[in-house]
Amino acid sequence: MTNALRDIDIEIAEDASHFYADPLGFVMWAFPWGESGTELQNYDGPDEWQRQDLIDTGKFVEARNFNGIDPVLPIQMATASGHGIGKSALTSWKILWLMSTRPRCRGTVTANTSDQLKTKTWGELAKWLSLCITGHWFVYHNSKGNMNLRHLSNPEKWRTDAYTCKEENSEAFAGQHAADSTSFYIFDEASNVPGKIFEVAEGGLTDGEPMFFCYGNPTRNFGRFFECFHRLKHRWHTQQIDAQTCKFPNKELHKRWIHDWGADSDYVRVRVLGRFPRAGDMQFIPSDVVAEASKREPEYIDDDPMVMGIDVARGGEDRNVICYRKGRDARTFKTFIIPGEKTRDSMRLVSLVVDLVNPDRWGNKAELMMPDAIFVDETGLGGPIVDRLRQLGLNVFGVNFGSKAIDTQHYANRSAEMWFRMREWLMHGGCIKDHAELEMDLTARGFKHNARDQLMLETKDEMKKRELASPDWGDALALTFALHVTKLERDQRTGEVASRGLTGRAATEYDPLERNLG
């Protein structure tokens, strides 16, 4: 390199350093926007949504103020969008911004298929690298088993690698650290990236100035990308981009899709609006049903029985959940969620239930809060709990989710029967808490019909294979539909049962769904 070229390179490096916390400034400086004879001669810069994404990223960098020594919290950003809005271009800009402004940074990029990664995500990078003012600093490879971008001065420690997101590649995402720089991950078409890959990548966010960017069409209403916008949304900066508002997509094609499929169809929601589908192909309770139930005003009448459902943890990450329902209202009353490891001694859970049915706990609300029936998941650890609560004189019924249904014509087991009744209740006036975990529990579960045309729900083992948590809260609510319940007669002064009525079966065939729920 001649002295003149070396001086120019030093000047470029000094200019690049000014954009450490300004990715939009870098993009406007590094590429020949509007320059005649280049691919960008007809463009004046990023689209509006891309500009805002880059601005937000810069603000997060400034807020963390990494000093090169002390680790800071990761920047975590997730974008769901329709087709063709320029996600791959933005991905390339971020890679080049990070590689050009952060010596010894380490990055990993993935997509759900090798074709997507090679020809689109990583292929797009080649285009922008050729246009970038710092492009000559790097060596680019795009061949099978060798997809990377390396800095010439330190190719082993200053680099970005690309891997497909197959679970067997998970080790490639481990061990990435940059204590004095930035460790970053970029997931393209993130809906299809397995949870195991997310989990391993998160191990690279523990030191330095870590960053995690996810982009994709929201094709699945479960999985880790979905959770970024729901259960884990407090950890992620999220945005959902309607492709109709962007510069680059084929607007005529979008109009054709809307005409063919309908403006409110899941096809259009995913491919145009950047919204998650309301229902999977085999989703038992539609998302819009749950959303509507979470927005209703709570409503019950005095004669509605108070029912308590208790789902008992089986170990691991499962939780014990105790919830109440009075007629149409499952929102007003507190839900108790207790980690399973805290109640391995089943008598601790018994003690909690006994405390909850003690009228003295509730004072002037005792008449309202005393359950007319308690339904407990008696599978495994639940059996002794049911026995002890009965021994204490409580109106308790054990329910085995896998046991024979009452209506054997339509349901394969009690679980399917209770969940069906719960779904009907949700569709006809039921009111629930507006809570991401409950929403996930109710909407994630799939279903099918067996050879006898009986309804079968997706098992918990099958859900775990899809990287879904056990629907503990959903099961607790479903237990409140185990039997038709009638309100017990109680002593007005003490709250004690004056006439028990239930002796192992429902005393009546009272069904709240038989009322006109509107």
Secondary structure as GFF3:
##gff-version 3
##sequence-region A 1 518
A	DSSP	alpha_helix	3	17	.	.	.	ID=ss1
A	DSSP	alpha_helix	23	30	.	.	.	ID=ss2
A	DSSP	alpha_helix	48	64	.	.	.	ID=ss3
A	DSSP	beta_strand	75	81	.	.	.	ID=ss4
A	DSSP	alpha_helix	87	101	.	.	.	ID=ss5
A	DSSP	beta_strand	106	111	.	.	.	ID=ss6
A	DSSP	alpha_helix	114	115	.	.	.	ID=ss7
A	DSSP	pi_helix	116	121	.	.	.	ID=ss8
A	DSSP	alpha_helix	122	131	.	.	.	ID=ss9
A	DSSP	three_ten_helix	135	137	.	.	.	ID=ss10
A	DSSP	beta_strand	138	143	.	.	.	ID=ss11
A	DSSP	beta_strand	146	151	.	.	.	ID=ss12
A	DSSP	beta_strand	159	164	.	.	.	ID=ss13
A	DSSP	three_ten_helix	167	173	.	.	.	ID=ss14
A	DSSP	beta_strand	183	187	.	.	.	ID=ss15
A	DSSP	three_ten_helix	190	192	.	.	.	ID=ss16
A	DSSP	alpha_helix	195	201	.	.	.	ID=ss17
A	DSSP	three_ten_helix	202	205	.	.	.	ID=ss18
A	DSSP	beta_strand	211	216	.	.	.	ID=ss19
A	DSSP	alpha_helix	224	228	.	.	.	ID=ss20
A	DSSP	beta_strand	237	241	.	.	.	ID=ss21
A	DSSP	three_ten_helix	243	245	.	.	.	ID=ss22
A	DSSP	alpha_helix	251	261	.	.	.	ID=ss23
A	DSSP	alpha_helix	266	268	.	.	.	ID=ss24
A	DSSP	pi_helix	269	273	.	.	.	ID=ss25
A	DSSP	alpha_helix	287	295	.	.	.	ID=ss26
A	DSSP	beta_strand	306	311	.	.	.	ID=ss27
A	DSSP	beta_strand	319	326	.	.	.	ID=ss28
A	DSSP	beta_strand	336	339	.	.	.	ID=ss29
A	DSSP	three_ten_helix	340	343	.	.	.	ID=ss30
A	DSSP	alpha_helix	346	356	.	.	.	ID=ss31
A	DSSP	alpha_helix	359	362	.	.	.	ID=ss32
A	DSSP	three_ten_helix	363	365	.	.	.	ID=ss33
A	DSSP	alpha_helix	366	369	.	.	.	ID=ss34
A	DSSP	beta_strand	373	377	.	.	.	ID=ss35
A	DSSP	alpha_helix	382	391	.	.	.	ID=ss36
A	DSSP	beta_strand	396	399	.	.	.	ID=ss37
A	DSSP	alpha_helix	414	427	.	.	.	ID=ss38
A	DSSP	alpha_helix	436	444	.	.	.	ID=ss39
A	DSSP	beta_strand	447	449	.	.	.	ID=ss40
A	DSSP	beta_strand	455	457	.	.	.	ID=ss41
A	DSSP	alpha_helix	460	465	.	.	.	ID=ss42
A	DSSP	alpha_helix	472	479	.	.	.	ID=ss43
A	DSSP	beta_strand	489	490	.	.	.	ID=ss44
A	DSSP	beta_strand	497	499	.	.	.	ID=ss45
A	DSSP	three_ten_helix	512	514	.	.	.	ID=ss46
###
